[in-house]
Amino acid sequence: MALSLVKSVGGVTFAALLAHFNHDLDAVLKASPKDLCEVRGIGKTTALAIQQIDLDNTARTIGRWQQAGVHILTRNDPAYPRALKPLTDAPPTLFGLGNIDGLAALQGIAVVGTRHPSEQAKQMAEMLAGEIVKQGYAVISGLAYGVDSIAHLSALAGGRTFAVLGSGVLNIYPPDHYELAQAIMRRGALLCEVAPDSPVSTPGLVARNRIISGLSQGVIIVETDKDGGAMHAARFARAQNRTVYAVDFPISGNQSLLQEQPDTIKLPMDFDGLVL
């Protein structure tokens, strides 16, 4: 966990470190800066940060987070989602808060979109999430305003939902969604790859989209502009060989996906059922 939380050590670099040092974590932590810098993605600053890891302090931090109810899942943990394990940039450590029962074998569909949806998009997000849980899947989204929160709320009426945060699970963002987060934790969980008490960050918000798509068998783009955050989820989904759906709204992002990405599955605006 300590190594995975070093700045600039993401899933790809973490895997490269382990491969270079024959999967011996002790060897990584004891390596010289020169040896560390031989690993692709490791520069002098990152090498120094690895050398400065304090495992005693890490152990105390783990205890504090666990007392707060945080589940700490490394890739070797039986509860770690199996859907994420094949990904080259899978989080080395995943943090969860809430009910993680069944997380390892989670069957999910992501529902994402703009923070400022049209009235028709609001109705569509609600219907889609309701249909997803009726078919036995969990709804995966990002706890954001707009489409995300509507999808979570609709899923809670009859099933499970999981929220992947761009902040730590003990530092809920947006803070206005604290009560929604509490409701999600009773049925599902909040998840993040950053330290549980981390503030929100733009890189964190972008990177969490690959976890949203990675946990899901398919990603539904309800409504988004071409430069909207949901487009990150669509791109990650394609790279991960997940199915991408887009509602046939006239907005630029949806039309870009439908017209420029022929493998995107079109969902008509007069939605009357979803086949997954």
Secondary structure, 3 states (H helix, E strand, C coil): CCCCCCCCCCHHHHHHHHHHCCCCHHHHHHCCHHHHCCCCCCCHHHHHHHHCCCHHHHHHHHHHHHHCCEEEEECCCCCCCCCCCCCCCCCCEEEEEECCCCCCCCCEEEEECCCCCCHHHHHHHHHHHHHHHHCCCEEEECCCCCHHHHHHHHHHCCCCEEEECCCCCCCCCCHHHHHHHHHHHHHCEEEECCCCCCCCCHHHHHHHHHHHHHCEEEEEECCCCCCCCHHHHHHHHHHCCCEEEEECCCCHHHHHHHHHCCCCEEECCCCCCCCC
